Structures are given as C-alpha cells and as structure tokens.
Amino acid sequence: MKKLKITLSLLILMSITSCDDFLSEKPDNRTEIDTPDKISEILVGAYPQMSYFDIAETMSDNVFDSGMAETLIKNEQNYNWEIQTETTDIDTQAYYWDACYKAIAHANKALEAIDQLGNTADLNPQKGEALIARAYAHFMLVSLWSQRYNPATASTDLGIPYVTKPETELITKYTRNTVAEVFKFIENDIEEGLKYVANDYKEPKFHFTKNAAKAFASRFYLVKGDWDKVISLSDDLGNRPVGKLRNHLVYEGIGVNDQRLAYASSDAETNLLIVSANSIVSRSYYSNRFYLSGPRYQQIFGPATNIFAKAWYYNFYSSNSSITVFQPKFYEYFKYSNVTAGIGDPYVAEVLLSNDEFFLNRIEAHVMKGEINVANDELEYFWSTRTVGYAATDKVTEAKVVAKYPVIADEYTPFYAISPVQTSYVKAIAETRRRDFVHEGMRWFDVKRFNIVVNHETANKPLNTLVKDDKRRALQIPLHATNTGVELNPR
C-alpha cells in the first residue's frame, strides 16, 4: 500500500503538464486562466522539480574520497567547488537554477491571474501558495548562488534577480539584487503568504500547507537571526512534539526499498513538503566517488557521537563492498517515454521540509535566546527518538553538552554574537541536523551559515580547503544566465 500510494502521488505530479504547456505557448494561443482551479493547476509547477541534494551534499564535509576508480564529472566538480562545465544536465547546478526560475514563473503567472480576476477572497489560498512558493524558490537560489547572509555586508553582497512579474519578452535582461534586497523581498512574500495559505489540497504534502509554510519561514528567520519569529512559528509543535517527528522504528524489519518509500511517504507525519524531482540522486551511492564512505561514516554516526553513548537509529547499507554507504531515503520511479528503447526520465520523491527540521530550528532559537533549560528538554526529546535503548535516566544537561561539544576557537563564526555555552549547543544541533539530513544537502547550508572550514581530501592530490569567507561558497552563475545580464560571482 505504501508503494502504491507514493507511486500514485508521483504519477499525479508528473501527469499534470498543462501548466508547463501554457507557459510555453505564445500569448495569443493561451487558454485564459479564469477560475481558481486553473490557477491551482498552474501552481503545481511552482515548486522546483529538480534536485539540489547531490550538489549541496557533495560540497559539504559529509563526503569523502571513497577511492572508487571512476566518478561523474559533476561529482568531482562539486567536491572541489569548481565551476561546472556541464550546463543543464540532470542534477547539475544550472539544472537547479533553471528549475527554480521555472517555478517562480509559474508562481508569478498565478499571481497575475489572481490580480486579473480581482484579487477576490476566494482566491486567497492560491495567492498564499503562490507567494510562499515564490519566496521559497528565491530563497534556495540566494542560499546557493550568493554568499551567506550577513547584515553588515548584505547591502553590497551580490544576490540573485528577484523576479515578480511574468516574462513578456522573448529575452528579458536581468540584474542581480543585493542579498539585503532579496531577503527583504522574501520576507515580504512570506509575511503576506502566511496570511492566506491554506490546507485544502487533494495531495496536501505536495503543496505549501500552513505548517509547511511555517517550517519554511522558520528556516528563513533562523538564517536571519530572528529567534522570536522562529519560536512563535513553531508554537504548535511545542517542546515535545510527540508523534510529529520521524519514527525510525518504522524502518526496522522492512526491506531497503520499503525504507526508501517510507522515508518520503505522504503518510509520514513529519513530512511537510514533498516534491517529485527529476533526479538520479538515488544512484549517487554507487556512481559518486566522493560520497559518504564506509571507513569514515562512523565519524558522524558512530555510538561515540551519541551523548548517551548508545547507537543511533540510522540504517546504513552498501552494495559496493563498503566503499560508500547510504541511508535508504530515495526511491527512483523511472517514467518511460519509450519502453522498447529503454528511454525515459527518473523521478525521486524528496522531502523538502519536515517537522524534524522545524523542531531543530526551534531548539536553536531557544539556545540563542539563552533558554538553555528549555533547549535541554527539547534536545533530550529529539535525541530520544533517534537513540537505540534510550532510557528515562538518559538526561541532557549543560555540563554534558559542553563536554561533548567543546568550543574550538574560530570553528563556528556566525554573523551574530554567540557565547561559549551557546556555541557548544549550536554545534550539538548542527551535528544533529548533519546526521538527520545526510544525503539531503542540509549540511551545506550550516557550513555557509556558520562559516565552517571544510577540508576535502583526494588521493594523490593536495588537500583542498574551503576557508572562511571563501568566494567558492557561492556557486558560480550558470553561463547561459549571463546572456540575460546576470553578473558572474567574483572568483
């Protein structure tokens, strides 16, 4: 039943193509968007339907040189923070850039149609979804293609073009907004969108519901350093969100493929936003030389990393003699366009937002407000859901956290002031986020946010170090985008 439900959800998303057809038509040939249902159909495409997971993960310190004989070009380029020579191949940087702006185009077309229909109250749910979706796509773009948010430099740092109107010309020239401008536009869209976003969808986990929108907003405000906003957004979770976090016991005793399906299932309470991404991320563990390697993964997932000195509830597997290991998170559905020739497109259900991230954001905000006792209780609950053999006597205290995660000079350097105790807790949360979202690219955003140094080793080559404030922390603008006036990042 789980397999059937996820497969049907993938088919539903991939079968709705009329919105893309509409946007590719000449204006005189377009069907008028004159009903809420037609606007909702356009909004199906307002989510980036390609993947950033492999790009961001490979740039982080979650991957190592496994020693495999060969690898994909893009894997080696991402590992070395290089400008990609591939342009729009699947799972490349330019592929995701285009996917984000395609999603933005759908959101803007929906908003234009809403305005043309009088911006009436019955269209508020579509308006809310369009605004939040537009904010999300721009946030992902600025998070990958710009330097980290720092209010001291944001007014001069290069952001990305924030597009708020549908394109009406064949070639539109764009200039880059500053990071400060982009963040202001994102915040405006989030605040306005939160007023209207609703839950009335046939497939709610594939849309921005109220909770998914709040989870995304909490991510944004965490980056911005607005701790009160992060906490207020997550109030419905509370300090112990029983039944709302990922239940790792579900994966015990079921096969690898069933675990892949269960991870991104719409039945999982924690999953707030799922996308059907055109991606081969499910193949990374055997195609990528630079991946989570067998000899090194214990550094991140071994019992020694658990504050209770117990094993974690994370299942890892290997199919290549432990050269690389993987946690079953991605199930590939291959949609054949020609069965005889074996031609088609791979799709993977990916979890973009979850209660797990939402709750970790809340804990970090409590730490930054100096509410350590609250953070202790929340961390204890979160870790209890991941720890094999957790007992009521396993307690989290400030002394334990400080001892387990000692402060290392200049290791974590956010733009805001942070005390030694807060640093230990933030490090504990970042390491928790690192484990929970392995293979999903989340670690890269903490590497940028905290300006963490990353060392990438390659056999028979010098150590490649991503130093603090390294220009390579911002991806290079795709070359085809520079043809529309988008300025390149400095190198």
Secondary structure, 3 states (H helix, E strand, C coil): CHHHHHHHHHHHHHHCCHHHHHHHCCHHHCCCCCCHHHHHHHHCCCCCCECCHHHHHHHCCCCEECCCCCCCHHHHHHHCCCCCCCCCCCCCHHHHHHHHHHHHHHHHHHHHHHHHCCCCHHHHHHHHHHHHHHHHHHHHHHHHHCCCCCCCCCCCCECCCCCCCCCCCCCCCCCCCEHHHHHHHHHHHHHHHHHHCCCCCCCHHHCCCHHHHHHHHHHHHHHHCCHHHHHHHCCCCCCCCCCCCCCHHHHCCCCHHHHHHHHCCCCCCCEEEEEEEECCHHHHHHHCCEECECCCCHHHHCHHHCCCCCCECCCCECCCCCCECECCCCCEEEEEEECCCCEEEEEEEEEEEEHHHHHHHHHHHHHHCCCHHHHHHHHHHHHHCCECCCCCCCCCCHHHHHHHCCCCCCCCCCCCCCCHHHHHHHHHHHHHHHHHCCCCCHHHHHHHHCCCCEEECCCCCCCEEECCCCHHHCCCCCHHHHCCCCCCCCC
